[in-house]
């Protein structure tokens, strides 16, 4: 069974959030011929390791989303400051409203509304305001979730998780994070698969589902 939506918008507070939260699902949807758009609100220049060029994450997200199969024309990055998205929430809302009119997505994937990171929470809440009449699924970033409701699952094949892992390897600047390891990526996919009797899966919170 496939997700019915043909035009899907991925909202990532920071570059790499979308790949971590739903990279396997992105790969599967693109394989099915869906039209996907990826929007990252911060390239987190302030959080880069010393000595790296300021555009490092902008280049890495272009490579990572390209590996998954998202066309360069469907990738949009903003330069908002990391950990300060709540200061510009009205600007973010206005951009989301503009994107709603331009892209007309049938499904939006966004961090969980239970995500503890202030940037993730801000994007999730502004998403709710901008896309009141659109299906919304919240993706999982376990290191930021004390509470997460596993209400929807997408079954994945090995090739989908392999593409997710490959895409995340493009983020060389973030390779030191423990959740960027192949063991974690595959272990989480297997764990979510076990919950629904499948080899591999990703899980989502159902924020709104329009049928």
N, C-alpha and C positions, 0 to 999 in steps of 0.2 A: 504494500500500500504506500502511495506517495503522498507527500504534502500537496494539497490542492493548489496552493498559491503558485502563480507563474512568475511574479515579480516580487523579489525579496530584498529587503533593506537590512543590512547589518550595521548596528551602531556600536562603535568601540570608543569608550572614553579616551583610551590611550592606544597607540599602535600596539598590536599583539593581543589585546583583550579578545577580539573576535575570533582569532585563531585558537587561543586557549579554550574559550568557552564553547565554540561550535565549529571548529575547523573541519571535523569529520562530516558534520551535517552540510557545511558549505560544499565540500568536495562531492558529496552525494547529490545535492540539489543541482550543481553544475553538470554533473554526469547525466542527470535526467533532463537537461536542456532548459533549466530555469534561468531567468535573468536576474543576476545578483548585483547589488551595489554595496560598497563598503565605505563607511564614513568613520574617520578617526578624528577626534576633537583635539587631541594633544599629542605632539611628538616628543613630549617629556624631555626637552633639551636639558632642563635643570637637573635631571636625574641620571644623566649619562656618566659613565666612568670618566675620570680625568684624562684629557688628552685626545678624546674622540671628537671628530667634527660635529658641529651642531646639527647637521642634517642627517646624522647616522640613522636614526630611527625612521625618518622619512624614506630613506633609500631602502632600509630593511623591510618596511611594510610593503613597498612596491614589489620587492622580490618575493616576499612571502605570499602575498595575494596572487601574484602571477603564477607561483607554483600551484596554488589551488585551482587556478583557471579563471580568476576574475580579470576581465579586460582592464587595461590601464585607464581607459576612459570612464570606467565605473568605480574608480577609487578617488576619494576626496579626503584630503587631510587639512585640518585647521591648525593654527599655531597658538591655541590657548595654553596658558601656563598650567603645568601639572600641579595637582592638589589645590587648585584655585578655581575650578570650574563653577563652584557655587557662587563666585563673585560675578560671573557673567551668564547666569542662568537665563536671563531674558534674551540675551543675544543668541544663546543656544536654542531657546524655544523658537525664536524668529527664524533661525536657519532651518530648524526641523519643519516648521510650517511651510517654508519655501520649498524644501525638498519633497514634502508631501505633495505639493502641487506639481512639481516637475517630474518626479519619479512615479507617483501614484502607486506605492507598494501595496500588495495584498497581504503581506506578512512582514512584521518587523521583529528582528532578534536583537535583544538588548540585555545588559546585565540584570540580574535579579533585583527586584525592589527591596530585597533583604540584604543586599550587598553592603558591607560596612564601609567600604572605601568612599570617601566623600565625593570624589569625581564620578564614580560608578553610580552612586545613589542619585546624584544630580541629573545625569543623563537619563537614568531610568524614569525619574519623576517627570522630567520635561517631555520624554517620549510619551508618557501617559496623556499629557495635556495635548500634545500635537496630533496624536494618532488615536483619537477617541473612537473612531469608527472602523479601525483596522485591527486585524488579529495581531496579537503581541505575545511572544514567548520570551521568558527570561532565561538566559543561559547561566551555567554554573561555573563559578570560579571558587573552588572549595576553600582556598586560603583566606577568602574574604567573607565566607558565609557561615554564620553560626546556625542560622535556620535556612533550610532550602527545601521546598516542596517538590518532590519528584513526581510531577503530575503528567508529564508527557515524555515519551522516549522515541528516539529515532534509531532504528536498527542500522548498524554499519557493517560493512565488509572490511576485511583486512586492508584492502587497497585505499579505503577512505581514511583509516587511521594512519596508514603509512604516509599518505599525502599530508595529513595534519602534522605528523612528526617532522617531515621534510620541510614544511613551511615554517615551523617554529625554529628549525635549525638555522634559518636565514637570519634570525635575530641573534647574531653573534655577540652583540653588546649586552644581551640579557642571559647569556648561556650559564652564568654562575648561579642562577636561581634554581632552587631544588625542584620546583614544580616544572622546570623546563626539561627535565631529564626524560629520556625515552621510557625508562621504567615507570615513571609516574604517569606519563601520557597513556601508555598501554594499560597500566594497572587500573586506572580510573575507567577506561573504556570497557575493560573486562568486568569490573565491578558493576557498572551500570548494565552491562549485558546480562550478567547473572540474575539481576533483579527481574528481568522480563523473559528469561529462558532463551537468550540469544548469546552468541559468542561475544559481540561487541555492541556498544550503544553510547549515545549521549543523551542526557536528560535535561528537561526544561520545566520551568514553572509556567503554568497557563495563566497569563495575565488577562487576556481577552481572546476569545475564539469566535470569529464571525463565520457562520455557515451560510 
